[in-house]
């Protein structure tokens, strides 16, 4: 494996993150600040008996608030491993009445789609699929190729969030559950994954070719900035939780369960429930020297779910989903030529800091954001992401 070329290359002695990660620092023992951040998060979000007690209390409250309604909660689902296992846990372990919500922006992996349909059928769960306006979804992806930042999936991420809140609002459901965990996903630096709907709107306005549809509470589209979040969370009281932060989720065990119980089929890689990730991985590696898998692998190494030597051997390599045929398919689906795409690849590297965003407002709202996160009116991890570990 060829190490990335930097002036002083160094990698963590505990996980596998290295000096290609923005803001990384090392202590006297060579352990990185992201590992220390992980240790702090494990105290804030325990997944032992304290975590179980939190979940027991949470689910009791969710069921109580769901009385007289068709559903207790909304669960985001993609057909991937984590969201499918979360859905199974909600129905089989926690006995929740779930409304599953999926967001499709035109790049769904058919394997993941079949996983989804099979899972909701076997679990007896209703599925609502929110299909984006194709013109908007396509233009947003091209816009962020032009913007030349790593945030190539921001449109999809915003679309997923806005869909979950839109459906919850329309169906009068007060709780949203998401299948994510820092223990398996790692901790991403902000410059690799800055989530901000106002940032998306500003970049689209500056560099896009079409105007995004206006926001409506029951149909948010790609509108999910500070004002929209305030409406859903503070005014309407919709809360978001990530149960796997408090649950001893072991990926291989969860996968074995959904394979046996739901006939789940591996889409080919983590995140490959979305075919566009094939292009994203290629652009990240070739243009930005970013290895998001190194980030998630580090989370798995820290929790003992992945051997460090295996993670070291595969980092900064060509990822399995970087299939030239799939990449070409994505480019063709965007309606641009290969030469145009290669032109975007040559643009100067930028980050969200090169554009108008809500970052200054977010920093100014540190105390309100802390309060909202403690009340679960926004995901509790939000505060720590922007004020503790973000770089």
Secondary structure, DSSP 8 states (H G I E B T S, - for coil): ------SS--B-SSSS-BTTSTT--B-TTS-BHHHHHHHHHHHHS--SHHHHHHHHHHHHHHHHHTTTSS-SEEEE--SSHHHHHHHHIIIIIS---EEEEEEE-S-B-HHHHHHHHHHHHHHT-EEEEEE--HHHHHHHHHHHHHHTSS-TTHHHHHHHHHHHHHHHHHTT--EEE----HHHH----GGG----HHHHHHHHHHH-SS-----BTTB-TT--SHHHHHIIIIIS--EEE-GGGSS---HHHHHHHHHHHH-----SSTTTTBTHHHHHHHHIIIII---HHHHHHHHHHHTTSS-HHHHHHHTTS--TT--HHHHHHHHHHHT--HHHHHHHHTS----GGGS--SHHHHHHTHHHHHHHHHTTSS-THHHHHHHTS--
